Amino acid sequence: MAQDGMCGIYGFRNSINGKWYIGQSVNIKERIRAHKAALNSSYHNNEHFLRAWKKYGESSFDVLILEECNQDMLDKRETAWIGYYKSNIREFGYNLLSGGGNLKRHSDESKRKLSIKLKGRKGKPLSEETKRKLSQINKGKKHTPEAIRKISLASQNMTSESREKIKRNLIEIYKDPERRKKQSEYAKKRWEKHKAKGIVKA
């Protein structure tokens, strides 16, 4: 296992099918601990990796230190290891990108998913209003990528009737001080709960 403060490249290897998830960190031990906590709580932002973790179980994954290196070499070495194991290709691994910070490139699979996200139902583009709202969400950086994905899909699939129902409900809440107070308390509790689980950033 990595020593505290070890800087370098690590990997999760599925001993059942040989697939890899590879990452980099200036503190490998802490980063691996964070990965496991997120995976075991079902809040990891890599859905592909999370599904495999749930399917095969933690005991099926070997955690390995692939290389210790200086911080200024992390991007380059992460890219090299992901390329070596082809872990950004779905058949070989769980990485969504080819690694390396600014050197990252979307894999064919993640490009396909991104294309789907940018289209509404029946292949129609998202409205300018929806794009604006999604842009504001991204700028806030309070949602995880998985949460943003769900928000996007929900927006795309919502019917006019559903939107009107939500609108009417919000108007009723606004008119009733008691309901408005309860809604505010409920929102605060959900926020604190999500913040404690690391779903949103404080």
N, C-alpha and C positions, 0 to 999 in steps of 0.2 A: 504494500500500500504506500501511497505517496506520503512524504513528510510534509508537515505544515510549512507553507511558504514555498514549496517546490513549484517552479515555473516550467511549463512545458505543454506537451500534447498527451491527451489521455484517450482511451477508447472503451466503449461498452461492446463486448462481442457476444452475440447470441450463440451459445454452444449447440443449439439445436439445428439452426439453419446456416450458421456462419456469417450472418449479417452484422455490420458494424454501425455504431454511432460514434463519431470522432469529434472532439472538441479541444479547445485551448483554454488555458487559465494561468494567471500569475500565482494562483494558490490552488493547485490541483485537488488537494484533499478536501478543501472547503467546497469547491465547485462540484465535485462528485457527490458530496453530502447533500448539496442543494438539489442536484438532479434527482437523487433517490427520494428525497422528501416530496418533490413535486410529482414524481411518477407514482409514488405510493398513495398520494392524496388525490390523484387523477386531475391535477391542475398543470401538467407540463404543457408548454406551448407548442411542442412538436407532436401533433396528433398521430402521425405515422409511428413514431417511436413509442408513444403512450399505448397505442393499441397492441403493439407487440409485447410490451411489458405486462399488460393485463392478460394477454393470451398465454404467454409462456411462463410468467412468474419471475420474480427477482432472482431466484436460485439458478435460472437458466442463463443469466448474463454474467460473464466474466469481466471484471473491471481491470484494465491494464494501463500501465504507464508506457506510452510508446516512445517518448523522447523528452529529455530534459534540455531546455535551451534558454537563451537569454530572451528577455521580453521583446526586444526589437526584431526577433526572428519568429515570433509566434504566428503571425499571419502567413508567412512563407511556408513554415513547416506544417501548419494545419492544412493548407492547400495541398501540399505534397502528399501527406498521409491520406487525405480524403481521395486524392487522385489515385494513389497506390491501391487502396482497397475498393475504389469505385463506390464509396459509401453514399454518394449523392444520387446514385442510380437505384431505383426502387428494388430491383432484383438483387442488389448486393448490400444495401444498407438503409439507414434511417435518416441520414442527413438530407435536409431540404436544399441546401446550397453547397457550392464547391469550396466554401471556407475562405478564411483570410481577410476579414474586415472589408476594406475597400476593394479587395481583389475578388470578392465573392461574385459568382455568376449563378443565375438561376438554372437548375437542372431542367430537363425537358418536362418532367412531371410537375414541378412547381410552376413552370411557365404555363402549362395547361390549366392548372388550378387558378392561376392569376387571371387568365383569359376568361374563365368561367365566372369569376367574381365580378369582372368588369362588365358583364352582360346581365340583363334582366331576364325575365321569363321569356321563353321562346326566342332567345338570342337577341332581344332588343336591348340597346344600350341603356345604362342607368340615366335617369333624368339629371339635369344640372343641379337641381335642389338636393338630390340624394348624394351626388358627388361632393357637393359643398359640405353636407353634414358629415360624410365620411372623412373628408379632409380635416374638419375641425376635431373629430375624434382622434385622428392620427397625430395632430399637432399637440393635443393635450397629453399624449403618451401615458394615459392612466390605464388604458385597457391593454391586456395581453393580445398578441396576434390572434390567438384562438377566439378571444372575446370579440375582437373586431370582425373576424370571419363570420361569427354567428349573427352579429348585428347586421352585417351586410346581407347575408342570406335571408334573414327575417324581413329586412326592408324590401328585398326583391320580391318575396313571395306573399307579401301582405296584400289583401284585397282592399278595394275601396270601402267595402262595408266594415272591415276590421278597423281601418283608419278612422272612419266616421264614429265608430263605437268608442275608440280610445279618446277621440276628441270630445265627445259628449261626456264621457266619464271625468275627464280633466276639468271640464267646465263645471260640473256638479261639485267636484272636490273644491274648486276655487270659491264657489258660492257659499259652501258650508264651512265655517271656521273650525268646527269640531273635527270634521273629516280631514280638513287641511292639516290640522295639528297631528292627527293620527298618521296621515300619510308621511308627514315630515319625520315623525319618530320612527316609523317603519323604514324609511329610506336611510336614516342615520344608523339604525341597527344593522341593516344589510351592508352598509359601507364599512362599518367597523368589523363585521364578520369577514367580509372579502379582504379587507386590509390585513387582518390577522392571518389569513390563509395565503397571503401573497398574490391574490388575484389582481389587486389594484395597488398602485403605489401611493404612499401617503403624500 
